[in-house]
Amino acid sequence: MTDFPPPFSGTQQDETLELRPKFNAEGLVAAIAQDAASGDVLMLAWMNADALAATLETGRATYWSRSRGELWVKGETSGHVQDVVEVRVDCDQDAVLLRVNQTGGACHTGRDSCFYRTVGPDGQTLSHDTNSD
């Protein structure tokens, strides 16, 4: 596994200019893919240290598949690749934002975005967002 420096504690982590990702107990950090041109949120996935390092090295979005227990390069089998334009981290570095140029749909359903449903006013039902179909 790739070694990143350990996170600092408190405000030092919030202000450091070093990449010090704060992985959770499973060794993962949330990764959000955002369309670099439109700003649309495309998907949420998970990265371990190796996935983050591969993404930074190759410029191709690489994630950790929790179900398969292996690295997953977005679009490797579908052709729906994510070319990384910019990588950002949040204030305490426990989330990663990938600004990407997306080829094809980002969602495994073929939709542009995985966020294609809206929660209804009753807080229980879902409706399809017609802009994402």
N, C-alpha and C positions, 0 to 999 in steps of 0.2 A: 504494500500500500504506500502511496505517496505521502510524505510527511510535510505538513504545513506547520509553521510555528503555532504553539498553543495560543488560544485567545487570552487576552489580558482580562483583568477584572475591572468592573465599574467603568468610569468615564474614560479611562485610558483606552479601552476597546473602541469606544465611540469616536475617538479622535485620532487613532493611529493611522498612518499612511502605509502600513504593511498589511498584506493579505493574511489574515489570521481567522479563517472560517471557524465558526462555532458549530460543530457537528453535534447532533443529538445523541442520545444514549445508544442508538443503533448505528452511529457513525454516518448519519445522513444529514443533509441540509436541503431545505425546500428550494426548488429552482423554478422560477416563473419565466416562460417564454413570451416575449412581447414583439409584435410586428414593428420593426424599426421605422417603417414609413408611416403607418397609420396610427400606431400607438395601441392597437387592439391587443388585449390579453389573449394569447393563443392557448396556453396550457400550463399546467402545473405538474412537475415531476420531481424526482429526488436525485440527488447526486451524493456519491461518497467522494473521498479524497481523490481516488483514481479517475473518476468521471470528471471532476472539476479540473484536474490537471490535464486530462486528455482534451477537454474543451478549450482550455487556454492554449495548449500546444498546437492543436490542429485547426482551430477556428470552426469546427463542426460540433454542434450540440451533442454532447454525450451524457447519458443519464445512467442511473443505477436502476435496473428492473428488480423491484422487490419480489415480484411473483416468480421470475425466472432465476433470481440470484446471480445476475451477471450484468456487465456493462452493455449498454444499448445505445448505438449511434443512431440518432433520429434520421430516418429515411434510408437506412442501410438496406432494408428489404422492400420498402414501399416506394422509394424514390422521392418521398416528400421530405426533403432535407431542410435543415435549418443551418444556414451560414451565419455565424455569429459576427455581428457588427461591433458590439460593445458588451462588456460584462460589468455589472454593478453589484455591490453588496449593500444591504441595509445597514443601519447605524451600528448594531452589535454583531453584524456579520453572521447571523443565523438564517439568512435568506439570500438567495442569489437571483438577480434579474438578468436574463439574457435578452438583449435586443437583437433580433434576428431578421434575416431575409428568408422568408418561408417560401419553399417551392411546393405547390400542392397543398392539400389540407393538413392542418396540424393535428387534427383529431383522428383517432383510429377508425372513427365512423365515416371518415372522408370529408367531414365538415371543415370549414376554415378554422374554427375555434372549438375547443372542448366545452366552452361556456355558452352553449346554445339553448339553454332553458332558463326561464324566469320563474321565480317563486311567486305564486299568486297572492292576492290580498288576504286569503284565509290562512296563509302561512303553511299550507300543506300540499297544495296542488301545484303542478308545474305546467307551463305552456312553452311551446317552441318559439324561439326568437326567429322571426321570418328573415332577418338579415343574416343569419348564420347558416341557413339551409342551402 
